Structure formats: C-alpha cells, structure tokens
Amino acid sequence: MNKDITTFDEHLDKRYGPIGSETRANFEIKAKAFAIGEIIRDARKEAKMTQEQLAQRTGTKKSFISRIENGHSDIQLSTLYRLMEIGLGKKVNLTIG
C-alpha cells in the first residue's frame, strides 16, 4: 500500500479526532442528519411532492421540512416516522448494529 495515500477513516481521525471523541461524535451526528435529510428529499421528489405539500400532509411547516432536508435540524424519530410513513407512504425500518 502506498504510504502517501490517506484512507477516509484516517482523514476523519485527523480532522475530527478518533472515534468516541466528542468532536468526532458531533461530526457523525451532523453527517447522519444530512443523510436523513437527503433520504427524505429523495422520497419527497419521487412522490412528486413539494415541501409545502409534505408539510401540509404531516402538520408541519415548509421551513421545517427545508431545515430537515438540508441537515440543519435534529429530527425526532416520531417526526421521521410521520414524514416518511404518513407523508410519503414509505415504511421505516430501524436497525441498530
């Protein structure tokens, strides 16, 4: 293996600290929030819905949907279920491993 090549994990360790550190945990939380937002956005677009339509269907506000889709808002599990299952007709499965 080329010693000049940095793996992604090594990059994250250098930039955010080792797994388990507070800085790394904060990064991981933000990364997961961003990923969840992308999943919701993709499902909404697949359903051919606007943010406004999804907000109306789920009793939220368009600005809240926007913040979630852009990874700028923590989302409770109950909200995730409401958006995906009630709003978009998708099934949510949670795996912890």
HELIX and SHEET records of a PDB file:
HELIX    1   1 PHE A    8  TYR A   16  1                                   9    
HELIX    2   2 GLU A   22  GLU A   46  1                                  25    
HELIX    3   3 GLN A   51  THR A   58  1                                   8    
HELIX    4   4 LYS A   62  GLU A   69  1                                   8    
HELIX    5   5 LEU A   77  TYR A   81  1                                   5    
HELIX    6   6 ARG A   82  GLY A   87  3                                   6    
END                                                                             
